[in-house]
Amino acid sequence: MNGTLERPRLFSIGAVSRQLGVSPSTIRRCETTGVVNPLRDEGMGRRLYTVDDVAAIRAERDATKHEAPVGTG
């Protein structure tokens, strides 16, 4: 290590949406339900997601993909 701190890689809601193939509203729902707690850009108030946030949203997406639709079980 060279002694410098690396900035964490941060992603916009649009970038996460494209990467995971989910809608921005799905990502915001993950915030509402406590799956993630994104950082906020102080200047513009945009949500910024870390690599860990993206992994958590991916896991949530994958878990809900395998659930049976309501009324079919």
Rosetta blueprint (number, residue, H / E / L):
1 M L
2 N L
3 G L
4 T L
5 L L
6 E L
7 R L
8 P L
9 R L
10 L L
11 F E
12 S L
13 I H
14 G H
15 A H
16 V H
17 S H
18 R H
19 Q H
20 L H
21 G L
22 V L
23 S L
24 P H
25 S H
26 T H
27 I H
28 R H
29 R H
30 C H
31 E H
32 T H
33 T L
34 G L
35 V L
36 V L
37 N L
38 P L
39 L E
40 R E
41 D L
42 E L
43 G L
44 M L
45 G L
46 R L
47 R E
48 L E
49 Y E
50 T L
51 V H
52 D H
53 D H
54 V H
55 A H
56 A H
57 I H
58 R H
59 A H
60 E H
61 R H
62 D H
63 A H
64 T H
65 K H
66 H L
67 E L
68 A L
69 P L
70 V L
71 G L
72 T L
73 G L
